């Protein structure tokens, strides 16, 4: 395969993967995995936010001299 043919093949494949604004077009399986990852990240962020709120509450109590 000559270089021009290889370049043409790559450009053709790239047009399937990238839109006119150079944004990656996700495949269906990739979209599902990204959705799962997004959900996991939201859950982790929510749990960390709750833990942080509890810690802030206890620190505030300690600074104000309360035992509970």
N, CA, C and O atoms as a printed pandas DataFrame, in Angstrom:
     atom_number atom_name residue_name chain_id  residue_number  x_coord  y_coord  z_coord
0              1         N          UNK        A               1    0.853   -1.175    0.000
1              2        CA          UNK        A               1    0.000    0.000    0.000
2              3         C          UNK        A               1    0.900    1.239    0.000
3              4         O          UNK        A               1    1.814    1.356    0.816
4              5         N          UNK        A               2    0.633    2.132   -0.902
5              6        CA          UNK        A               2    1.453    3.342   -0.995
6              7         C          UNK        A               2    0.996    4.351    0.060
7              8         O          UNK        A               2   -0.096    4.244    0.617
8              9         N          UNK        A               3    1.844    5.309    0.311
9             10        CA          UNK        A               3    1.605    6.288    1.363
10            11         C          UNK        A               3    0.304    7.055    1.146
11            12         O          UNK        A               3   -0.439    7.283    2.101
12            13         N          UNK        A               4    0.014    7.458   -0.093
13            14        CA          UNK        A               4   -1.218    8.210   -0.364
14            15         C          UNK        A               4   -2.461    7.381   -0.036
15            16         O          UNK        A               4   -3.449    7.910    0.474
16            17         N          UNK        A               5   -2.409    6.106   -0.326
17            18        CA          UNK        A               5   -3.545    5.235   -0.016
18            19         C          UNK        A               5   -3.722    5.098    1.494
19            20         O          UNK        A               5   -4.845    5.100    1.998
20            21         N          UNK        A               6   -2.622    4.980    2.196
21            22        CA          UNK        A               6   -2.689    4.860    3.653
22            23         C          UNK        A               6   -3.259    6.129    4.281
23            24         O          UNK        A               6   -4.065    6.069    5.210
24            25         N          UNK        A               7   -2.827    7.280    3.760
25            26        CA          UNK        A               7   -3.335    8.559    4.268
26            27         C          UNK        A               7   -4.828    8.680    3.990
27            28         O          UNK        A               7   -5.594    9.100    4.858
28            29         N          UNK        A               8   -5.237    8.313    2.787
29            30        CA          UNK        A               8   -6.658    8.366    2.441
30            31         C          UNK        A               8   -7.475    7.455    3.340
31            32         O          UNK        A               8   -8.565    7.831    3.771
32            33         N          UNK        A               9   -6.972    6.268    3.631
33            34        CA          UNK        A               9   -7.670    5.334    4.513
34            35         C          UNK        A               9   -7.790    5.907    5.920
35            36         O          UNK        A               9   -8.850    5.829    6.540
36            37         N          UNK        A              10   -6.705    6.479    6.417
37            38        CA          UNK        A              10   -6.734    7.086    7.750
38            39         C          UNK        A              10   -7.709    8.259    7.814
39            40         O          UNK        A              10   -8.451    8.393    8.787
40            41         N          UNK        A              11   -7.714    9.098    6.800
41            42        CA          UNK        A              11   -8.636   10.234    6.778
42            43         C          UNK        A              11  -10.084    9.756    6.747
43            44         O          UNK        A              11  -10.956   10.351    7.379
44            45         N          UNK        A              12  -10.329    8.687    6.013
45            46        CA          UNK        A              12  -11.668    8.130    5.938
46            47         C          UNK        A              12  -12.102    7.595    7.304
47            48         O          UNK        A              12  -13.236    7.818    7.726
48            49         N          UNK        A              13  -11.216    6.899    7.987
49            50        CA          UNK        A              13  -11.531    6.370    9.310
50            51         C          UNK        A              13  -11.697    7.493   10.328
51            52         O          UNK        A              13  -12.546    7.408   11.215
52            53         N          UNK        A              14  -10.901    8.531   10.206
53            54        CA          UNK        A              14  -10.998    9.661   11.127
54            55         C          UNK        A              14  -12.339   10.364   10.987
55            56         O          UNK        A              14  -12.891   10.846   11.977
56            57         N          UNK        A              15  -12.876   10.428    9.759
57            58        CA          UNK        A              15  -14.157   11.094    9.557
58            59         C          UNK        A              15  -15.279   10.369   10.288
59            60         O          UNK        A              15  -16.303   10.971   10.611
60            61         N          UNK        A              16  -15.091    9.090   10.546
61            62        CA          UNK        A              16  -16.074    8.320   11.298
62            63         C          UNK        A              16  -15.946    8.607   12.791
63            64         O          UNK        A              16  -16.941    8.556   13.514
64            65         N          UNK        A              17  -14.740    8.907   13.262
65            66        CA          UNK        A              17  -14.467    9.077   14.685
66            67         C          UNK        A              17  -14.539   10.519   15.168
67            68         O          UNK        A              17  -14.737   10.763   16.358
68            69         N          UNK        A              18  -14.378   11.484   14.250
69            70        CA          UNK        A              18  -14.300   12.888   14.636
70            71         C          UNK        A              18  -15.266   13.694   13.767
71            72         O          UNK        A              18  -15.326   13.492   12.554
72            73         N          UNK        A              19  -16.026   14.614   14.389
73            74        CA          UNK        A              19  -16.964   15.419   13.607
74            75         C          UNK        A              19  -16.276   16.654   13.032
75            76         O          UNK        A              19  -15.062   16.813   13.159
76            77         N          UNK        A              20  -17.052   17.519   12.405
77            78        CA          UNK        A              20  -16.496   18.701   11.733
78            79         C          UNK        A              20  -15.863   19.693   12.708
79            80         O          UNK        A              20  -14.992   20.473   12.322
80            81         N          UNK        A              21  -16.299   19.664   13.981
81            82        CA          UNK        A              21  -15.741   20.560   15.002
82            83         C          UNK        A              21  -14.594   19.918   15.758
83            84         O          UNK        A              21  -14.187   20.407   16.812
84            85         N          UNK        A              22  -14.068   18.818   15.222
85            86        CA          UNK        A              22  -12.973   18.064   15.834
86            87         C          UNK        A              22  -13.342   17.491   17.192
87            88         O          UNK        A              22  -12.476   17.321   18.051
88            89         N          UNK        A              23  -14.623   17.193   17.394
89            90        CA          UNK        A              23  -15.084   16.547   18.614
90            91         C          UNK        A              23  -15.201   15.050   18.344
91            92         O          UNK        A              23  -15.672   14.638   17.284
92            93         N          UNK        A              24  -14.774   14.251   19.299
93            94        CA          UNK        A              24  -14.824   12.802   19.139
94            95         C          UNK        A              24  -16.269   12.337   19.175
95            96         O          UNK        A              24  -17.033   12.719   20.061
96            97         N          UNK        A              25  -16.632   11.520   18.216
97            98        CA          UNK        A              25  -17.969   10.935   18.160
98            99         C          UNK        A              25  -17.921    9.624   18.924
99           100         O          UNK        A              25  -17.232    8.691   18.513
100          101         N          UNK        A              26  -18.652    9.545   20.043
101          102        CA          UNK        A              26  -18.584    8.323   20.847
102          103         C          UNK        A              26  -19.329    7.162   20.190
103          104         O          UNK        A              26  -20.370    7.343   19.558
104          105         N          UNK        A              27  -18.774    5.990   20.356
105          106        CA          UNK        A              27  -19.457    4.787   19.892
106          107         C          UNK        A              27  -20.493    4.412   20.942
107          108         O          UNK        A              27  -20.397    4.868   22.081
108          109         N          UNK        A              28  -21.479    3.592   20.590
109          110        CA          UNK        A              28  -22.489    3.207   21.583
110          111         C          UNK        A              28  -21.892    2.542   22.825
111          112         O          UNK        A              28  -22.304    2.852   23.943
112          113         N          UNK        A              29  -20.946    1.649   22.651
113          114        CA          UNK        A              29  -20.348    0.988   23.822
114          115         C          UNK        A              29  -19.539    1.980   24.656
115          116         O          UNK        A              29  -19.521    1.897   25.884
116          117         N          UNK        A              30  -18.879    2.904   23.991
117          118        CA          UNK        A              30  -18.110    3.928   24.689
118          119         C          UNK        A              30  -19.057    4.837   25.478
119          120         O          UNK        A              30  -18.739    5.238   26.598
120          121         N          UNK        A              31  -20.197    5.156   24.909
121          122        CA          UNK        A              31  -21.175    6.007   25.593
122          123         C          UNK        A              31  -21.693    5.335   26.855
123          124         O          UNK        A              31  -21.864    5.986   27.886
124          125         N          UNK        A              32  -21.940    4.046   26.776
125          126        CA          UNK        A              32  -22.432    3.301   27.943
126          127         C          UNK        A              32  -21.381    3.306   29.048
127          128         O          UNK        A              32  -21.705    3.534   30.214
128          129         N          UNK        A              33  -20.131    3.056   28.688
129          130        CA          UNK        A              33  -19.054    3.049   29.681
130          131         C          UNK        A              33  -18.863    4.427   30.289
131          132         O          UNK        A              33  -18.626    4.541   31.492
132          133         N          UNK        A              34  -18.959    5.477   29.480
133          134        CA          UNK        A              34  -18.815    6.830   30.010
134          135         C          UNK        A              34  -19.957    7.161   30.966
135          136         O          UNK        A              34  -19.749    7.828   31.979
136          137         N          UNK        A              35  -21.162    6.694   30.643
137          138        CA          UNK        A              35  -22.305    6.918   31.516
138          139         C          UNK        A              35  -22.117    6.207   32.851
139          140         O          UNK        A              35  -22.430    6.766   33.902
140          141         N          UNK        A              36  -21.605    4.970   32.815
141          142        CA          UNK        A              36  -21.327    4.233   34.052
142          143         C          UNK        A              36  -20.278    4.968   34.888
143          144         O          UNK        A              36  -20.433    5.124   36.100
144          145         N          UNK        A              37  -19.220    5.412   34.235
145          146        CA          UNK        A              37  -18.160    6.124   34.944
146          147         C          UNK        A              37  -18.680    7.424   35.543
147          148         O          UNK        A              37  -18.334    7.776   36.671
148          149         N          UNK        A              38  -19.507    8.135   34.790
149          150        CA          UNK        A              38  -20.083    9.386   35.289
150          151         C          UNK        A              38  -20.922    9.123   36.532
151          152         O          UNK        A              38  -20.848    9.872   37.506
152          153         N          UNK        A              39  -21.724    8.056   36.498
153          154        CA          UNK        A              39  -22.560    7.711   37.640
154          155         C          UNK        A              39  -21.705    7.354   38.854
155          156         O          UNK        A              39  -22.014    7.767   39.971
156          157         N          UNK        A              40  -20.634    6.593   38.642
157          158        CA          UNK        A              40  -19.728    6.245   39.739
158          159         C          UNK        A              40  -19.089    7.494   40.332
159          160         O          UNK        A              40  -18.954    7.608   41.551
160          161         N          UNK        A              41  -18.699    8.422   39.477
161          162        CA          UNK        A              41  -18.064    9.654   39.952
162          163         C          UNK        A              41  -19.053   10.514   40.731
163          164         O          UNK        A              41  -18.686   11.123   41.736
164          165         N          UNK        A              42  -20.302   10.567   40.279
165          166        CA          UNK        A              42  -21.321   11.333   41.004
166          167         C          UNK        A              42  -21.555   10.715   42.373
167          168         O          UNK        A              42  -21.650   11.434   43.368
168          169         N          UNK        A              43  -21.650    9.382   42.436
169          170        CA          UNK        A              43  -21.834    8.706   43.726
170          171         C          UNK        A              43  -20.666    8.962   44.665
171          172         O          UNK        A              43  -20.866    9.251   45.845
172          173         N          UNK        A              44  -19.455    8.857   44.149
173          174        CA          UNK        A              44  -18.266    9.092   44.981
174          175         C          UNK        A              44  -18.233   10.539   45.475
175          176         O          UNK        A              44  -17.909   10.791   46.635
176          177         N          UNK        A              45  -18.564   11.480   44.608
177          178        CA          UNK        A              45  -18.577   12.894   44.989
178          179         C          UNK        A              45  -19.624   13.155   46.063
179          180         O          UNK        A              45  -19.377   13.905   47.008
180          181         N          UNK        A              46  -20.792   12.535   45.919
181          182        CA          UNK        A              46  -21.855   12.697   46.912
182          183         C          UNK        A              46  -21.420   12.143   48.262
183          184         O          UNK        A              46  -21.645   12.772   49.296
184          185         N          UNK        A              47  -20.798   10.967   48.255
185          186        CA          UNK        A              47  -20.329   10.372   49.509
186          187         C          UNK        A              47  -19.258   11.240   50.157
187          188         O          UNK        A              47  -19.271   11.437   51.372
188          189         N          UNK        A              48  -18.339   11.756   49.362
189          190        CA          UNK        A              48  -17.291   12.619   49.913
190          191         C          UNK        A              48  -17.874   13.916   50.460
191          192         O          UNK        A              48  -17.416   14.424   51.483
192          193         N          UNK        A              49  -18.872   14.445   49.785
193          194        CA          UNK        A              49  -19.520   15.668   50.255
194          195         C          UNK        A              49  -20.194   15.441   51.602
195          196         O          UNK        A              49  -20.117   16.288   52.491
196          197         N          UNK        A              50  -20.855   14.296   51.750
197          198        CA          UNK        A              50  -21.494   13.966   53.029
198          199         C          UNK        A              50  -20.454   13.831   54.132
199          200         O          UNK        A              50  -20.644   14.347   55.233
200          201         N          UNK        A              51  -19.359   13.142   53.841
201          202        CA          UNK        A              51  -18.302   12.971   54.850
202          203         C          UNK        A              51  -17.695   14.308   55.246
203          204         O          UNK        A              51  -17.421   14.554   56.421
204          205         N          UNK        A              52  -17.490   15.157   54.268
205          206        CA          UNK        A              52  -16.929   16.475   54.545
206          207         C          UNK        A              52  -17.869   17.288   55.423
207          208         O          UNK        A              52  -17.422   17.974   56.343
208          209         N          UNK        A              53  -19.158   17.217   55.148
209          210        CA          UNK        A              53  -20.135   17.942   55.960
210          211         C          UNK        A              53  -20.106   17.463   57.401
211          212         O          UNK        A              53  -20.170   18.274   58.325
212          213         N          UNK        A              54  -20.010   16.153   57.603
213          214        CA          UNK        A              54  -19.946   15.599   58.962
214          215         C          UNK        A              54  -18.676   16.073   59.661
215          216         O          UNK        A              54  -18.713   16.456   60.830
216          217         N          UNK        A              55  -17.562   16.048   58.952
217          218        CA          UNK        A              55  -16.295   16.491   59.549
218          219         C          UNK        A              55  -16.356   17.974   59.904
219          220         O          UNK        A              55  -15.907   18.375   60.978
220          221         N          UNK        A              56  -16.909   18.788   59.008
221          222        CA          UNK        A              56  -17.038   20.214   59.291
222          223         C          UNK        A              56  -17.905   20.441   60.530
223          224         O          UNK        A              56  -17.598   21.298   61.360
224          225         N          UNK        A              57  -18.980   19.676   60.648
225          226        CA          UNK        A              57  -19.870   19.794   61.802
226          227         C          UNK        A              57  -19.109   19.501   63.101
227          228         O          UNK        A              57  -19.228   20.245   64.075
228          229         N          UNK        A              58  -18.329   18.414   63.110
229          230        CA          UNK        A              58  -17.586   18.038   64.311
230          231         C          UNK        A              58  -16.477   19.047   64.625
231          232         O          UNK        A              58  -16.246   19.367   65.791
232          233         N          UNK        A              59  -15.809   19.538   63.618
233          234        CA          UNK        A              59  -14.761   20.549   63.847
234          235         C          UNK        A              59  -15.384   21.820   64.405
235          236         O          UNK        A              59  -14.842   22.427   65.329
236          237         N          UNK        A              60  -16.509   22.220   63.852
237          238        CA          UNK        A              60  -17.194   23.422   64.355
238          239         C          UNK        A              60  -17.568   23.259   65.820
239          240         O          UNK        A              60  -17.410   24.183   66.617
240          241         N          UNK        A              61  -18.070   22.064   66.170
241          242        CA          UNK        A              61  -18.430   21.796   67.568
242          243         C          UNK        A              61  -17.196   21.841   68.465
243          244         O          UNK        A              61  -17.244   22.395   69.563
244          245         N          UNK        A              62  -16.085   21.256   67.997
245          246        CA          UNK        A              62  -14.857   21.246   68.791
246          247         C          UNK        A              62  -14.340   22.657   69.009
247          248         O          UNK        A              62  -13.886   22.986   70.105
248          249         N          UNK        A              63  -14.402   23.479   68.004
249          250        CA          UNK        A              63  -13.911   24.847   68.113
250          251         C          UNK        A              63  -14.769   25.678   69.045
251          252         O          UNK        A              63  -14.281   26.621   69.668
252          253         N          UNK        A              64  -16.041   25.337   69.144
253          254        CA          UNK        A              64  -16.946   26.086   70.011
254          255         C          UNK        A              64  -17.062   25.472   71.398
255          256         O          UNK        A              64  -17.855   25.946   72.211
256          257         N          UNK        A              65  -16.280   24.415   71.693
257          258        CA          UNK        A              65  -16.227   23.851   73.029
258          259         C          UNK        A              65  -17.310   22.853   73.367
259          260         O          UNK        A              65  -17.465   22.499   74.536
260          261         N          UNK        A              66  -18.050   22.394   72.407
261          262        CA          UNK        A              66  -19.112   21.431   72.673
262          263         C          UNK        A              66  -18.557   20.024   72.548
263          264         O          UNK        A              66  -17.712   19.768   71.690
264          265         N          UNK        A              67  -19.025   19.096   73.399
265          266        CA          UNK        A              67  -18.528   17.717   73.348
266          267         C          UNK        A              67  -19.271   16.896   72.305
267          268         O          UNK        A              67  -18.681   15.963   71.761
268          269         N          UNK        A              68  -20.519   17.183   71.997
269          270        CA          UNK        A              68  -21.303   16.382   71.068
270          271         C          UNK        A              68  -21.640   17.200   69.871
271          272         O          UNK        A              68  -22.303   16.711   68.956
